[in-house]
Amino acid sequence: MFRGITSTTIDAKGRISIPTKHRDEINAACGGHLVITVDIDRCLLIYPFPEWERVESELLSLPNARKQVRRWHRLYLGYAKPCEIDAQSRLLLPNELREFAALKKNVFLLGQGNKFELWDEDRWNNNTQEWLQDEADSDDGESVLDRIIL
């Protein structure tokens, strides 16, 4: 289970260093074999390979006649790139994926349970403020978190 947020940087060759706290867990889950793809929020999603296979199978089982499903296939599956963590615990981010997510030097890696999200620092900060404001302005009077015992 991947948890937490880590600030890191992309080096000149387009690599990030995998945080120490996640290295053993990633190695146990997939031996360093990952799949990176895009998300509609303009961040990257990083899956351990076995988890990606499950997600990919579910996506492919959806009816391709639906326009929304075809769009997801094009984005989610079309951009998917297998990657490996190198001996120095770095992950090379393919250029087309870095461009899609507008990743610059400073990024945030967020554990999301079964995967990671990788965000450009500025985009993350802007979106976080927007999401918090949306919650504060919500008319329904109930947040998703209101249903969870914290």
C-alpha angles and dihedrals in degrees: 000000000000114000139169140033125271128189112219141153137242111234126222091271093053098257132135125203113238108236114252092238090063102039099087092043093050091046091050092046099046113351089251094304109134139166121220123198140157132266129210089244088066097251128112125253118214117197132183104245097249091051090048090054090055093048092045091051091051092049092049091051092061117100108269091206090079114090093218092053091051090051091052090049091051095048106030099036098027095058095040112125126184111227138175132215109241128227090271091054094253128139120211111221111212112242096237090054093048088051093048091054093038090232114183126176102297117059142163123229111204124193109225102180102259096024145012131248119213116204135182105247096236093046091048093050093047094046093046091056091047093049092049091049091048090054091048091050095045112135097200092074092224128090123203086244091058087073094054122080106230 
